[in-house]
Amino acid sequence: MTALLEVEGLVKHFVAERSLFGRPTAHVRAVDGVSFTVEAGKTLALVGESGCGKSTVSRLVLRLIEPDAGRIRFEGRDLGTLNAEQLRAFRRDAQLIFQDPYASLNPRMTVSQILTEPLALHNLVPAADRRERVEELLRLVGLEPRFARRYPHEFSGGQRQRIAIARALAVEPKLIICDEPVSALDVSIRSQILNLLRDLQDRLKLAYIFVSHDLAVVKHIADRVAVMNLGTIVETADAQALFAAPRHPYSRALLSAIPVPKPRARRSRIVLEGELPSALNPPSGCRFHTRCPYVIARCRSEVPQLREDGTGYATACHRTGELPGAEAIVPSDGGFSPTLEKLVAAFNAAEASGQPGVISQGTEA
Ligand SMILES: Nc1ncnc2c1ncn2[C@@H]1O[C@H](COP(=O)(O)OP(=O)(O)OP(=O)(O)O)[C@@H](O)[C@H]1O
């Protein structure tokens, strides 16, 4: 079965500096060879630190910006080959929800006007039936139809995000890119919006690309997760598997930062040390090597490819399979578990051939 969305080798570099004569002298390698797929009705989360390229990937997928290289296929069709009419149809199939709903809703339009606009633009519902469709959309996102006459400023943040979701749904999309959709909301409201998104996904068979730096939120919503670092994907896996046992050292470090409510379940936290690299001048070889506790010489020179391992993980690391199991990083009370000690000893022996980096362990506060 073809995936709804297939992204292959996507590249986007931005000009960061120009000479006096306007010639580019430096580029930000925002997205540098990214590949992933999104299945119909499923959620792929894109996670990573600020500046790793998540939003650029979203804009590329929506064709808001053109890629320098790579291919995006939607329902098997290459988006680069679409004519204006087909691109218009694609813009209906793929919608975007932003972090700040207030910025994305026109303050001078009523909710009714906001929701009617896409219906009229895509000629979806006869004019006489639009009011009914607006009311239906409001009910779908848990708002009362009488709110249709109000303006965005009359709503709370959570309600405004519901309106933004209703507007995205107005055109009956197949894919919604949710760019940090709950990070601007009160913590108490976040789970309501996440539950709404899940409920809508079940009812309408929507696919989501969920862009977030908040791993606790991602854990709640994702089917699959792609971990990004400096413009590349370092690991993809089913969400449950990844959160239980991340394989790439960067995923492990990222996931060790999630607050764990049960003290006994707390993971030992890997504190990353070393030079913090930039997308302006990314490190050679593996882009994580300057911070990786498991670095060996090969990591500095050779770019690791994202490889499927047959168990649902794809990991871009030269040392996959050699590293201590992530479950061993859970400390027993008062120190390391015997399993971890054994693994560390075995690991240290393996290190003899390479140059070990710095591993420092601390416990989640
Ligand atoms: N239009 C642009 N011109 C120049 N550089 C850009 C442009 N857009 C993004 N960048 C750079 O590309 C890199 C990736 O940015 P992007 O916004 O995609 O990251 P992100 O992971 O979404 O970060 P955040 O979570 O902070 O939004 C960053 O270094 C950013 O400064």
The ligand as a Gaussian input file, in Angstrom:
#p B3LYP/6-31G(d) Opt

LIG

0 1
 N       14.016000      32.003000       5.677000
 C       15.139000      31.655000       6.309000
 N       16.302000      32.279000       6.013000
 C       17.472000      31.916000       6.629000
 N       17.548000      30.941000       7.552000
 C       16.416000      30.302000       7.887000
 C       15.158000      30.619000       7.288000
 N       14.204000      29.799000       7.829000
 C       14.849000      29.020000       8.716000
 N       16.164000      29.309000       8.759000
 C       17.199000      28.644000       9.574000
 O       17.100000      27.255000       9.298000
 C       17.333000      26.494000      10.483000
 C       16.127000      25.607000      10.736000
 O       15.015000      26.449000      11.100000
 P       13.567000      25.874000      11.453000
 O       12.695000      27.036000      11.772000
 O       13.124000      24.962000      10.364000
 O       13.860000      25.027000      12.757000
 P       12.842000      24.472000      13.858000
 O       13.371000      23.130000      14.243000
 O       11.459000      24.549000      13.352000
 O       13.086000      25.491000      15.043000
 P       12.012000      26.118000      16.067000
 O       11.533000      24.967000      16.901000
 O       12.843000      27.106000      16.830000
 O       10.965000      26.751000      15.207000
 C       17.595000      27.503000      11.595000
 O       18.997000      27.649000      11.732000
 C       16.984000      28.783000      11.070000
 O       17.635000      29.919000      11.583000

